[in-house]
Amino acid sequence: MMHTDEVEMNKFELTDQESGRKESIFDQLFENFEQYAENPSFCIKDVFFSYSDLNRAIGFIQSLLPDDLGGKCIAVAAIDHIETYAAIFAIWLKGGTYIPLGLHNPRQRNENILLQAKCDILLTARNLDGQYDFPDVNTVLLSNSIGVQIAAIQQATVFSDYAYILFTSGSTGEPKGVPISYGNLQSFLLAFNSTPIEIKREDRCLQMFELTFDVSISSFLPALLKGATVFTVPNEGIKYLNVLKILSKFEMTVIQIVPSVIRLGQSLLSRMSFPSIRYCILTGEATHVNLLKKWEKCIPNSRVFNFYGPTEATIYCAYYECLSGNTASYNDMVAIGSAFENTTLFVVDENFVEMEDGRKGELMIRGPQLTDGYLNNRQKNQDSFWKSPEGEVSYKSGDLCYKASDGVLYYCGRLDNQVKIQGFRIELSEIESCVRNSFDLNNVVITTTNKVGALELCLVIEAEEVREMERIIILLREKLPDYMIPAKIVSISRFPLGTSGKTDRNAIKAIVSERSTC
């Protein structure tokens, strides 16, 4: 396995071994354009777009692109619009590499992303008013693509190595690129289709994620390949209210959703019901059992799954089916279950020796869904991947896990959320679970530095004010040793979320730090 240190790409061919025919992972999409031409492909801001509309938009956008996209990266502004999704497919079907560009990003960050990926074309479905005019980048405005009659879509037989590159936060302050190959994506689709999730043409599927987050791809791509309809969530307004509105108004049947979105809307759940939902995938962060119990009452006809996976392993690589009243968990966090087909998950100690069942260590990931490595980041590749004596490359997830005797994997928190206080090793999730189960309060535990420079624990509660502080401390003293008792308790009215909808611990830590210095 070669780690990626340059953006220069080789060619990638998908071949049917028996017939020798070159095939595309998007072949089914062409059949859908013919078979389901007038069926809705997307519903965006209450407007429906047929598969025929999508087909025409893709063809038009392809006519604006260079003939040969092999090895070329094309940026797409992450705007909730049919032309945005058509642009993604236009790039893929021509064999290029898609780079989502978040308009919420500071200009300098986006300029850095374009530079790293060597992008010289930016496609946008909305006039950016010069806000994103970058040197040596041709910004192409996509408009009226549906009404244009255009030649048939070009379908590549030779592809760039990479289907897309996602840029995530880097420890140095610079975004780090995670390239996912067409082979990785094909492996993911095959594995996803081998799970119990069976999407049908009649399904109405939710796409609530920012396009810079990889779960957006799993929310629209498998659905469109099955001829289903994808309903997107507007970026404007309050996210969780938009999600709940769409679930109810359009009677969703298949959803992928972040638990934080459910938590923010939990005051409304007692009077809401979504009987149309057949499958619910909980994703993006740990799912807490108490929240799951409330949510299950709203989706009485749904099978519920906890899906797990880092961006480096192509969206998802493990899943667990939640069984009402009998869901496996650790510190209130639902298990991550079993590996995807063709993926190997194993738990190791600090010397990469595989742990016995029941013992905690770092979760390692190996298989065809794994990226070749970070873009132009040799040091990060060395830090994040491990090569066995047999030559097999695995990704170090940074997640603390253990495998039970029945093979089920349990998530115990991030390794960097395991800290040492007074020489004792502490899992912060244990303190959080204790508070959550006794008081039904959403909370996180962070570390702060006191006036004498010593590390201490701080319990942060999502509330206007902490009304039960004494009771919380009494409870913790009854259940936990002294070294696990937070030195202080603070409240934040609403926890900040990242663009993926997950609770942003770093932002919470910054808020607490700012308060302490005021």
N, C-alpha and C positions, 0 to 999 in steps of 0.2 A: 504493500500500500504506500503510495507516494503522497507525502504531505504537500499541500499547495503553498508555494512561496512566491509564485508569480501569477499575474492575471492572464498571461498568454495561455490559450486553451488549445487542446487537441480536438480532433473530431470524434464524435461518439456515434456509433451505429447500433440501432436496435434491429436484430435479425431473428426471424423465425427459423430455428435450427433445422426443422424438418424440410421445409419448402425452399429455404434460402431467400424467401421474400423479405425485403426490408419493410418493417412495420413501425408504426408509431403508437405510443401509449395513448394517443388521442384519436385513434381510428374510430372508436365508438361515437365520438362527437360528430363525425361526418354522417354516420348513419342516423343520428338523432336530428341533424339538420334536415334530412329528407323525411324521415318517418314522423317526426313530431314538429314539423315546420311551424304550425300555427299554435302549438302549445306554448305556454309561458316558460321562459328560461329564467328570467329575473323579475322580481318586483322591487323597485327602488323608489322610495318616497311615494308609495301608493300607486305607482305607474307600472303596468305590466309590459314586458318586452318578450316577444316570441323568440323561438329558436331561429326563425327566419330573420328577425331583426338582428340577432346576435351574429348570425352568419354574414349578413351584409356589412355590419360594422367591422367585423374582422377583415373582410376582403378589402374594404376601403382603407383601413389603417395599414394593411400590408402594402398597399400601393404607394404609401408615403415613406416606406422603409427601404433601405438598400436591398438589392437582390440577394446578396449572400450575407446572412447573419451568423454563419459559423464562426465562433470565437468572439462575437461582438456582444457587448453589454448595452442594453437599452433601459434607461430609467423611466419609470412611470410615476407621476404624482398620485399619491394615495388619496383620491377623491371618490366619494360615493356616487358613481355615475356609470351608466351602461358602457360608455366609451372606455372607461378605465379597465373594466373586465375584458372588453373586446381587445384592448391593447395588449393585455397579458397573453391572451390566446394568439393574437397576431404574431407576437414575438416567439412564443413557443412553437407554433405551427411552421414558422420559418427557421426554426432550429437555433434561435438566439437565446440570450440570457436576460432574464427579467430582474430589474433592481427596483424595489419599491422605495419611494422617497416620501417621507412623512412631512407634511407641510407644517406640523406642529414643531418640527425641529428648528433650532437656531440656524440661520443661514450658513454659518461657518461649518456646522456639522454636516449639512447637506453637501456643501462644497467639498469637504473632506471625503465623503462617500463617493461622489462623482469622480474625484481624483484617484482614489484607491482602485475603483472598478474600471478606470479609464473609459468612462462614459462620455460620449460627445453628442448624444441625442436624449432629450427629455420630452416625453409625451405627456400632455396634460389635457384633461377634459374641461378645464376652466381657465379663463384668462387670469394669469397670475400678476398682472399689472406691474411687471418689471421686478417683482419681489424676488424672483428666482432667476434672474438673468445672470448666468455664470459665464466666465471667460471660456471660449472655445467649446461651448455647449449650444447646440441648436435646439431651441425650445419649439416644439410643434404643437399647435392648438388643434385638438380634435373636436369637430363639431359637425352636426348634420350627417353623420356617417350612416345612419339607418336609412335615410331617404335616397341614398345614392345607389345607382345601379352599377355594379362593378364586376369584373371578371371573377372567375372561381378562385377560392382560397388556394394559396400555394401551400403545399404540404411537403416539408423537408423529409428527406431520407437520411441525411447526415446532419447531426446536431452538434452544437457546442458541448463541451464537457458538462457545463452547468446549466440547469434549468432556471435557477435563481440564486441570488446571493442576498442574504439578510444581514443587516448590520445591527449588532447588539452593543450594549454599553461595555466599554473596556476599562480595565483598572487604571490605565494611564490617562484616561480622559478622552482618548480617541476611540471612535467606534471600531469594533472588530468585525470583519466580514466572515460569514459562514457560508461557503459555497455548497450548494446541494446539486448533485449531478442528475441528469435524466435517468441514469441507472438507479440512483438513490430513490428518486421519485417513483419510478416504476416498481421498485421493491416495496415501497410504502403502500402503493395502491393495491398491489397483490395481497399484502399482509392485512390491510384494512378490510378488504373484501372477504378475508377469511375469518374475521371476527363475527360475532352474532348480529352485528348491525347490517340489516338487509334493506337498502334503499330501493324504492320502486318509483316508477314513472309518476305515480299519483302523489308522491310525497311532496310536502312543503317544508323546506329545510331552512333553518336560521343561519344567517351569516352576520354575527354581531361584532366581528373583530376588525381592528385597524389592520390595513393591508401590510404594514411593516411587521406584523406578528404572524408567525407561520401557521397558526391554527386557522387563519383566514383561508388558507389554501385547502385544508381538509374540510372546511365548511362549504366551499363552493365546487371544488373539482370533482370529488366522488359523486356529488348530487347531479351535476350536469352530465357526467358520463353515464348516468342511469336514466336521463331524460326527465329528471325531477325539476321542481321550481325552487329557486334560491331567493329568499327574502332578506334584504340587507337592512341594517339598522342605521338611521341617520346619525351623522356626527353632531348635529346641532341638538341643543337641549340636554336633558338629564338622561344619561345612558340607560340606567336601570328602568326608568319609566318608559322609555322608548321600546326596550326589550319586552316588558310586560304587556304593553299595548299591542305590539305585533303578535305576540303569542296568542292573545285573546282574539284580536280582530280577524286574523287570517287563519286561525286554527292550525297552528304549526303541528307537524307530525314527527319531525326529526330535528333535534336541537343539540348544539354544542355550546356550553355556557360556562362562564367563570363563576365559582361560588360567591365571590365578592359581590357580584351583581344581584344574586339572590338575597344575600345578606342585607344589602342596602334597601331592598324592597320588602323585607320580611314583615314589616308592619301592615302590609297590604295582603299578605298571603292567606290570612284567616278567612278572607272573603273572596278568594280567587280560586278558580279551578280550570285546568287545561286538560280535559279528558281526551282530546284529539292526539296528544303526544304519545307516539309509540316507542321512541327511543330518546333517552336523554343522556348525553355525554357530559360529565363534569370534568373540567380541564383547567390547566394553567396554573393551579396552585393546590395546596392540600385541601381536601374536602373534609369538613368537620361533621362528625356523626350527628350532633344535635341539630345543626342546620339541615342536614339531609333528612332527618325525621320530619321536620316542618315542610320541607319541599315535597317529599313523597306524597303527602296528603293532597297536594295541588295537582299531581300528575298520576291519578289512580290507575291509568291503563298503560303506563309506561314501564319499560325495562330501563333500569338506571345503571350506568357504568361510570367508573372512575378511570380516565385515561391518563397515561403518564408518558412523558418523553421530552428530552431537551432538543433544542433546535439542531444541534450537531448530529442527532440521530433521526432526522427527517420527521419532525412533528410528533409522532407517537411511536413508542416501542413496547408498551405494556398496557394491559387493561385488567380491570376487576369488575365483575358484576355485583352490584350492591343488592343484597337480599334483605327485604324489609324485616326489621326486628332481629336480624342475624348478620349484620355487616361486620366483617373483620376490621379491626382498627388498632392503632397504637397511639397512646396519648390523644385519643379522640380523633385522630387522623385516619381516614379510610385507607385500607391497604391498596397497593398498586398492582397486586395480582401476579399475572404470568406474562412472560415475554411474547411479543408478536412472533408470528411464523418467520423462521429463518434468522431471528435475532437471538443472541445469547446474552443473558444477564447473570452476573455473578458478583459475590461480595468478597472483598479482600481486606487484609490488614495493611499497615503502612509499608510492609515489605512485599506487597502484592501476592501474599499467600492466601489462597481461598479459605474463607472462614467456614467452620462447621455450622450446621443449621442452628438457628437460635442466637448466634453471636453477631454483634453489630460490626459493620465496617463500611467501606466506601463501595457504592454500586458501580460496577464496570459494565460497559456496553460494547458489544462486538457484533458485526454482521453487515450485510449489503446496504443497509440504510445509513451507515455511518459516513459522514463527510470525510474527504481526504485530508482535511486540515484547514486552518484559518488562512485567510488571504494575506499574503505578504507579512507573515508574523511567525517567523521561525521560533522565537523564544516561547511564544504562547503554545505553539504546536508541541514543543518539547515538554512544556509543563502540563499539558492537558491530555496527552496521549501516551500510552504505555505499550511497548513492544515486548511480547513474551519471548522466552528463549527459542520457541518454535517459529518465531517470526510473525505471529498474529498480533494485529494492532487493535487496541481497545481504548475507548474513551473513558476518562476519569470524570464521573458525573458530578462529584462534589456533594452527593447526597448520602446521608447516613441511613443505612438500611440493614435489615436482616431477613433471612429466608427461613420460614417455618418448616417443620418436618413434612407438611403436606405440599411443599413447593411454592406456597404463596409468599410473595415479597411484601414486606412492610416498610413504609417510609417513616423515618424517625426524625426528619428535619435535615437542614443543611449542615454540613460539617462546620461551616463558619458560624453557625448558630449554636455550636457546642463550645462552651467557653470554660476557662479555669478561673475560679474565684477562691482565694485563700488556699490554693493548691488542689481544690476539689474540681473535678470535671462535671459540668452541668449541661443538661439538655434543656434549652430554653422552652421547648415545646411542652415539657412536663409541667412547668409553672403555669403556662398559658392554659393547658388542659384543666388544671386544678381550678383556676378561676372561672373558666368557661362553664364547666360542668356544675359548679355550685351556685353561680350567680347569673348564668346566661348572658354574660357580657363579652362582647368581642374585644379582644385584647392582644397585645404583643409584648414581649419582653425584649428590651434592648440593653446594651451595655453603655454606660457613660463613665466619664472620669471625674472624680470628685476634686475638691480644692487641693488635696495633698498629692494628687496624681495617681491615686489608686483606682482600679477598675471596680465598678459597682453595678448592680442590677437596677433597672428602672422598669416598672410596670406601667404600660401606656394603655389606657382604656378609651374606647370609642364612646364618648358621652359628653354632654355639655359640662357636667361637673361630676366628681366622684362623691356620691352620697353615702356610700357604704364602706368608706375607707377602713374604719376600725374593724368592721365585720370581716372584711377581706383579709386584713393582717392577722386577725385571730384565727381565721380558717387556715391560712397558709402556715401559721405556727403549729397548728394541730396536725397538719398533714406532711409538712416538709421540714428538713433540717434547717438550722439557723443560717447556714451559708447559702441557702436557696431563697431566703426571704428578700424581696426587693428593698433597696434602701429608700426608694421613694416611689410614689404613685402620682401620675399626672393624667390629665384627660385631654383628648382632642375631639371636637364635636363630630367630625367625620374624617375617617382615615383617607389619606390621599391614595389614588389608584394610578398605576402606570398606564401607558397606552394600551396594554394588553388586557386591562381590567383587573389586574392583580393588585393586592395590597402592597404599597411601596414602602418597604421597611426603611430604606435609605432616606426617603423623604420624611418619614416619621422621626427618624433619628436627628435629621437636620432641624426639624421644628423644635424638638425638645432641647437640642443644643443651643438654638437661638434664644429660646426663652431663658435658659440658665445664664446667658451672658447679658441679658437685658437688665 
